[in-house]
Amino acid sequence: MIVRKHLRWRRVLCRSKGFLAYIGILSTVVFGVHEAAHESIIGNVLGPVFIHLPFGVVATLATALAIFLAFRNNSAYDRWWEARKIWGGIVNASRTFGRQITSLTILSEQPADAVAAYRKEMVYRHLAWVHALRKQLRREEAWDELQPLLPPEEFQWMMDRQNRATQLVQKQGQRLAEGRRDGQLYETRYHEMLDETLTSLYDLQGRAERIKNTPLPRQYDYFPRVFLFLFVTLLPSGMITELEKVGSAWMVIPLATMVSYMFYILMRVGEFNEDPFEGRFSDTPMTALCRTIEIDMREQLGETNLPPKLEPVDGILM
């Protein structure tokens, strides 16, 4: 997630240099044909065919393109903001789970060492779930960082499952039932409270998976691309017709480039916001949120050797 106030234009331009090259070359060609139209027979033939386009045609196409981009960007932002709210809910539910598992076991009649081990097991397995959900959403391949959070046999058990995050919450439910049976949880209502928290975690996981696995309708991705290509291709021809009236035909190169680039950036913003779990610089900062959860929950256990909070690097929080 970008946290700085200003974007790095070098990075922005680097990602769009192909588009800028296309519109720059096209505008230059249109201007060249326009100039040749006054100097040669070939120019007199090619000029009216390629560059004398009524600006009303371009304006109509720009209106249709703006409507598509506005709808698409609004929908994409809704997905981005919902993703951030989901992970905000995960942070809050994690803190709730840590508070519950550390406070509701105080009245246990089991030995203090056994109770402490049970608390740590439940908290660390929850941390494994948080990291597993992040990795599944980003489709990462390396899972070694979860090994310190789980016993070796349980880590291997998790790796053999398809939806690993789901199975970790399932395991938490089983351990809650065993904790109630063995006396780690003093009353039945304590078990019910913790089970409700696990249910809320499943709900948050499902909402995140829905965003990940359900893209925007493809027509809202395909047609803006088609309209944008038509618009930027015809814009220099329509614009030079108007600029010629005021004797500034050469302005078609910078003006057509700037206007086309504005529409292009709007389309790209929607594309980036549409998928907030890809691990890109504009996406939900799941790594930082996972670290926040880990710090909070390990501190709830009373640990002091905590990992450092992740800070933005070059204005980007991952």
SVG drawing of the C-alpha trace seen along z (x, -y; Angstrom):
<svg xmlns="http://www.w3.org/2000/svg" viewBox="-22 -31 36 66">
<polyline fill="none" stroke="black" stroke-width="0.4" points="0.0,0.0 1.3,-3.4 1.5,-5.6 3.4,-8.6 1.5,-11.7 3.2,-11.9 3.8,-9.2 7.2,-8.5 6.6,-9.6 9.7,-7.7 8.0,-4.5 4.7,-5.5 6.2,-6.5 8.4,-3.4 5.3,-1.2 3.6,-3.1 6.4,-3.7 4.9,-1.5 1.7,-3.4 3.5,-6.7 5.6,-5.6 2.5,-4.5 0.6,-7.8 3.8,-9.9 4.6,-8.2 1.0,-8.3 0.7,-12.0 3.9,-12.7 2.8,-10.8 -0.5,-12.6 1.3,-15.9 3.7,-14.9 0.9,-13.9 -0.8,-17.2 2.3,-19.1 2.9,-17.0 -0.7,-17.7 0.4,-21.2 3.6,-20.3 3.0,-17.2 0.4,-15.4 0.6,-12.3 0.0,-14.5 -3.1,-16.0 -4.4,-12.5 -3.5,-11.1 -4.3,-14.2 -8.1,-14.2 -8.3,-10.4 -6.2,-10.2 -6.4,-13.5 -9.5,-15.4 -11.7,-13.8 -14.6,-15.7 -13.8,-16.3 -17.4,-15.4 -16.6,-11.8 -13.7,-11.8 -15.8,-13.6 -18.6,-11.1 -16.1,-8.2 -14.5,-10.0 -17.9,-10.3 -18.5,-6.5 -15.0,-5.7 -15.4,-8.0 -18.6,-6.3 -17.0,-2.9 -13.9,-4.0 -16.0,-5.7 -18.1,-2.7 -15.1,-0.3 -13.0,-2.5 -15.8,-2.9 -16.3,0.9 -12.6,1.5 -12.2,-0.9 -15.1,0.8 -13.2,4.1 -10.0,2.5 -11.7,0.8 -13.6,4.0 -10.3,5.9 -8.9,3.4 -11.9,3.6 -11.7,7.4 -8.1,7.3 -9.0,4.7 -11.6,7.2 -9.0,9.9 -6.8,7.7 -9.6,7.0 -10.8,10.6 -7.2,11.7 -6.9,9.4 -10.2,10.6 -9.1,14.2 -5.8,13.5 -7.7,11.8 -10.2,14.6 -7.7,17.4 -5.4,15.7 -8.1,14.5 -10.7,17.3 -8.1,19.9 -7.2,18.1 -9.7,20.1 -8.5,23.5 -7.6,26.0 -4.9,27.5 -1.1,26.9 0.1,23.5 2.7,24.9 0.0,26.9 -2.3,23.8 0.6,21.7 1.5,24.3 -2.2,24.5 -2.4,20.7 0.8,20.5 -0.3,23.4 -3.6,21.7 -2.1,18.3 0.7,19.6 -1.7,21.7 -3.8,18.6 -0.7,16.7 0.0,19.6 -3.6,19.1 -3.0,15.4 0.1,16.0 -1.4,19.0 -4.3,16.8 -1.9,14.1 0.1,16.7 -3.0,18.3 -4.4,15.0 -1.1,14.0 -0.5,17.6 3.0,17.7 5.0,20.9 7.4,20.5 5.8,21.6 8.9,22.0 8.1,19.0 5.2,21.0 7.4,23.7 8.3,22.0 4.6,21.5 3.6,25.1 4.9,28.5 6.7,30.4 4.0,33.0 1.3,30.4 3.2,28.3 3.5,31.3 -0.2,32.1 -1.0,28.6 1.1,28.8 -0.7,31.9 -4.0,30.0 -5.5,27.9 -7.0,25.0 -4.5,24.8 -6.0,21.7 -9.4,23.5 -7.8,26.6 -5.9,24.5 -9.2,23.0 -10.7,26.5 -7.8,27.6 -8.4,24.7 -12.0,25.8 -10.9,29.3 -8.4,28.1 -11.1,25.9 -13.3,28.9 -10.4,30.8 -9.6,27.9 -13.1,27.9 -12.9,31.6 -9.5,31.5 -10.5,28.5 -8.4,25.8 -11.6,23.9 -13.4,23.7 -17.0,23.2 -19.0,24.2 -19.8,20.6 -16.1,19.8 -15.8,22.5 -18.9,21.0 -17.4,17.5 -14.2,18.7 -16.1,20.8 -18.0,17.7 -14.7,15.9 -13.5,18.8 -16.8,18.5 -16.1,14.8 -12.6,15.7 -14.1,18.2 -16.5,15.4 -13.6,13.0 -11.6,15.6 -14.5,16.4 -15.0,12.7 -11.4,12.4 -11.5,15.5 -14.6,14.2 -12.7,11.0 -9.7,13.1 -11.7,15.7 -14.4,13.5 -13.1,10.8 -15.1,7.9 -17.3,8.9 -15.0,9.2 -17.0,6.9 -16.0,4.0 -12.4,4.9 -12.5,5.7 -14.6,2.8 -12.7,0.0 -9.5,1.4 -11.2,1.4 -12.6,-2.1 -9.3,-3.4 -7.5,-2.1 -10.0,-3.6 -10.0,-6.9 -6.2,-7.4 -5.9,-6.3 -8.5,-8.8 -7.7,-11.6 -4.8,-13.1 -6.8,-13.2 -9.7,-14.9 -7.6,-17.3 -5.4,-18.5 -8.5,-19.6 -9.3,-22.0 -5.8,-23.1 -5.3,-23.9 -8.0,-26.6 -5.8,-28.5 -2.6,-27.9 -1.2,-25.5 -1.2,-22.2 2.1,-21.2 0.4,-21.2 -1.3,-18.0 1.8,-16.0 1.9,-17.2 -1.9,-17.7 -2.9,-14.3 -0.3,-12.6 -1.4,-14.3 -5.1,-13.7 -4.6,-10.1 -2.3,-9.4 -4.9,-10.8 -7.5,-8.2 -4.8,-5.5 -3.9,-6.2 -7.6,-6.1 -7.9,-2.7 -4.7,-1.4 -5.8,-2.6 -8.9,-0.5 -6.9,2.5 -4.6,2.2 -7.5,1.7 -9.5,4.5 -7.2,7.2 -6.0,6.1 -4.4,9.4 -1.7,9.6 1.2,8.3 1.7,5.2 2.8,1.8 -0.9,0.5 -2.4,3.6 -3.6,4.4 -0.5,4.4 -1.1,7.9 2.5,8.6 2.5,5.5 -0.9,6.4 0.3,9.9 3.3,8.5 1.0,6.2 -1.2,9.2 1.9,11.2 3.3,8.4 -0.1,7.9 -0.9,11.5 2.6,12.5 2.5,9.5 -0.8,10.8 1.0,14.0 3.5,12.0 6.4,12.4 9.0,9.6 11.2,10.8 8.9,9.4 9.6,8.9 9.9,5.2 7.0,3.5 7.3,3.3 7.9,-0.2 7.3,-1.6 10.1,-1.2 10.3,-4.0 6.8,-5.0 5.3,-1.5 4.0,0.7 3.7,4.4"/>
</svg>
